[in-house]
Structure formats: structure tokens, C-alpha cells
């Protein structure tokens, strides 16, 4: 059965977006960017909330940006080919290759995707969508990419009202930049 993963950048004080809505503090260097590309290769489908979907639309046409290097073009090609499901209460249509609006609830979509044949993880992107998945007990693995910065507030990586969940450290890696990747599996 395919596992559900939640992977996002987070500040050391636990936020994915700062109080002003900015994420510039999490711009990856070459080594961290390579990690994200490798992680994307292991993804079979990506579930996104509306805000993250709108942010990621850039990558649907990124190959037209002449300033991108080979690594960024590679990531863009992988992203474009990846099946994506967008959860939104306000959008009626979505753009992008292999992108569709969710036709059911998050739980229904994940149950359907878990039973379908296919390789790769079911990745969840966006703190709000991940909070809903966590509340429903749908996340199998948390992948926090912790940046050495305190942003003082914003949108938290973990919802503040989540129930207690026992985790097991599966892997950790410290990048030369001081960014630390932590992988924790949910103990069921």
C-alpha cells in the first residue's frame, strides 16, 4: 500500500510561512535542491491545497524561463509529469499538466489513491491540507526540512490542535548549509 508523506520546509521555530506570508528564508542551495528533486522522483502523486497549487503553477511553464539552470529544468520536467490533485473550496477549474480538482474529500481521495496500482508516495503539500490529513490519521511519514532561522510566527508546520502521535525517527541528514532533514514514521 502506498504511504502518505508530508514534506515541507520549516523554520526552527516551526513555521512554513513567516508572519508576512514569505518563504524566501527557505530558498534551497544546490545540495538541498537536489534532495527535493530526489524526493520528487519517489512521489507517485502530489496532493496540494489551493495556495500551494497557485505557487507551484510557475513550474508548469518554467522551461520557458531562460534563466533556469539544468537542475531547475530537471525539477520542472519531473513536476510537470507528476499527477497532482488540488483541494479547494473556491476554484472550479485548475491548469497544468496532469492536474485535477479533487472529486471527493481528502480521506476519500487518499483511500482511492492507496488502492490504485502505482509506484511512489502520496505526497501532501501545504500546511492546511496536511493538518486535515493529520487530524484524520492519514499521514504515514513526516519529512521536516528544518532551516536554521527563527521567523517568529506565521503558518505552523504542525497544527496546534493535533492529537498526540508517536513517531519513530527513520532518518536524518544535515546539509552543509545547516539545513536538517528529519524523517519520522508514524507508529501505528
N, C-alpha and C positions, 0 to 999 in steps of 0.2 A: 504494500500500500504506500502511496506517495505521502511524504511528510510535508507538513506546513511549516514554513520558516518565516521569521520576522527579522529582517536585517535592515538596519539604518544607522546612519551616523548619529552620535550623541555627544554632547559636551560632557565634561567630567561631572558637572552638577546635574546631568540627566535630562537635557533638553535637546530636541531635534531641530527646533527653530528658536531663534532668540526672541526677546520681547518685541522687536521691531519686525518680526517675520523674516529675518535674514538667515541665510545658511552659508554665507561667504566664509565663515570661520571653519567650515568643514571641507574647503576645496582640497581635493586629494593631490598629493605629489605623485610622481610616476609609479612608485612602488605600491602605494595604496590603490591607485587607479588600476594597476594590473590585478590586484586582489579582486576588485569589483568585477573586472572582466572575467576572471576565472570563476567567480561565483555565478555570474550570469550564464556561463556555459552549463552550469549544473541545474539551471532553472528550466522547468517544463512549461510553466505558465505563471504570469505575474498578475496579482490582484491589486488594484490601485483605487484609492479614493479620488474624488474629483480634483482636489488641489494638486496632488502629486501627478495625476494624469495631465493636467494643464501645464505643469512644469516640464514634464517629460516629452511633450509634443515637439519640442525643439529637435529631439533626436530622430524624429520621423523623416526629417528633411536635412539632417546635419551633413550629409555627404555633399551638399551644395555649398557648404561653408569652406572656402579655400584656406582658411587659417588653421584648420584641424590637422593634427599630425596623424601618423599611421595608427597609433594606439586608439585614438579617439574615433577614427573612421571604422576601425575594427569593432569597437564597442557599439557604435551606431548601427552597424550592419547586424550584429547579434540582437540588439534591442528591437530593431525593425522586424526581424524574422520571428521574434518571440510572441506567442499568443498572450494577449492581455485582456483582462476583464475589468471594466470600470464600474464602480459603485457610486451612484449619485442620485440625490433626490431632486436635482434641478436640471440636469442635462437630459435631453431627449434623443440626441444623436452624439456619436463620437467619430473622430477622424483617426486615421493611422492604420498601418498595415496590421493585420491580424488582431484588431482591437474591436471589442464589442461591449455593449452595456450589459450589465448583469441582468439576467431574466428572473432571478429568484433572490431570496435572502442570502446573506453571506454563508450561513450554515448550509443551506440547500446547494449553493454553488460549490462549496468545498466538498460536501458529500458526493456530489455528482463527479467532480474532478478526481477525487480519490479513487473512485471505482472505474474510471475510464482507463483504457490502456495508454501507456505512455511513460516516458522516462522523465526524470528531473523533478525537482521540488516544486511545490506550490508556494510561491513567494508572495508575501503580503508587504505592500509598501504604503506608508502613511500611518502616522500615529493614531489617528482616529479610527481608521479601519482595523488596525492591529488591536486597539483597545476593545473593539467589539468582538474580534476573534478570541482575544484572551478571556474576556468575560464568559464566552460560550465554551471555553476549554478546547479550542480548536488548534492552538499553536503547539507544535511538537518541539520546535527549537528556536531559541532566541540567539541572534547574532548581533551583538552590540559592537560597533566600531567607535571606540571612545577616543575623542580628541582632547589633547591637553589644553583645554580652555574652559573657563567658567563664564557663562553668558548671563547668569543672574535671573533667568526666568524665560518664559515662552511656552512652547508646547512640549510636554514631558514625553520621554521615550516610553515610560511605563505609566499606565493610568493610575491615578491616585486612589481609586476605589476598587482596584483589583483584589481578588481574594488571594490568600496565601497559596503559593505554588512552589513546591520543592523542585529544585533544579540540580542537575549534575553537570559539572564543568567537563566538556568534551575536548576542548582545545583552546589554546590562547596563542597569540602571536604579537610581538612588539615590533613595529616597523621602525626604521631608522629615524623617522620624523618624531617619534614619541607617541604616535597613534597606536592604540592597543585594540586588537580584535579579540573578542571573547565569544565562544560558542557554548551555550548551555542547553542541554536536553531536558525536557520536562519529564520528571519521574511520575509515572502513572501507576 
